[in-house]
Amino acid sequence: MNYSLKNAFSGKITHLEIGFGNGQYLIDYALNKKDELFFGIEYAKKYFLKAFHKSQRYGLSNIKLIYGEALSVIYFLFPDDFFDLVHINFPDPWPKKRHNPRRLINDIFVNNLSRILKKEGEIYFASDHEEYFINSVTIFQNNGFKTEYISDLPNKDRIAKTKYEKDFIKSSKKIFYSVLKKS
């Protein structure tokens, strides 16, 4: 399956959004870059269905939505060196110390992302939780990623916003952005 997936989409710029929520960010990207291919993984059925119906209304053929737990989907579905860009927007920070094992960004997860990213592939990561952001960027760096961009402003290539991002901007809540490159 992985081999055929890679062959089916060879030559296209490929994106993956992990935890796409209502899908607006992913759909906006897909609408603006119709010659590129977008995959999204969502664990919450309610949000998966919202995004699925929204993508159907737009008639997008360059978007593939997957319902499931991110690490399992990444591990079992995607081949090595498949994605050019991975988007991770506002994952739950699980702010209490006892909840840290539930956090999405950890060594195992990052190593699996590294496997599916092409050489020089990038991760766009955004969070409204400073401690989690710093911890996550450190985990990426410790696992071979180079920080290309870090700021409280989105990088110039970020052409869409999530629902949460729009709400945070309206309320003047600080947002942290980074671009991390696979070395």
C-alpha angles and dihedrals in degrees: 000000000000093000093051092046090055093048094046092060103030114141094028124107104245129207132187125197115196114208099006096182110192089358099237096127093048094044092048090052092047091050092050096044105038093163091060128075124237129198123185132190122202129175099192109082093205092057094040090056093046091053093043092054091044092052089049091053089054091047093229114178094176096067128082118187123200126195111212150077109308102228093049093047092048093046098046106029112037126069126224117281094011108128130063095192136018120197120204112178126185101329115191104277095207087213099195114091092232089057095054093103088063093059116116096222111073136127095272093049094046092049089053091049089050090054095054095042119091119238107284088017116153139222120211106205126183131176138165091208110085099198092049091046093052092044092049095048088050091052090051091049092048088054098054104276121133120217108238097171137011125171147122087252124071117257117255093256095057101105101169139049131213123233089252092048092054090049092048091050091050091051093044091240112162116252126197121213133187141172114208122191127208107237 
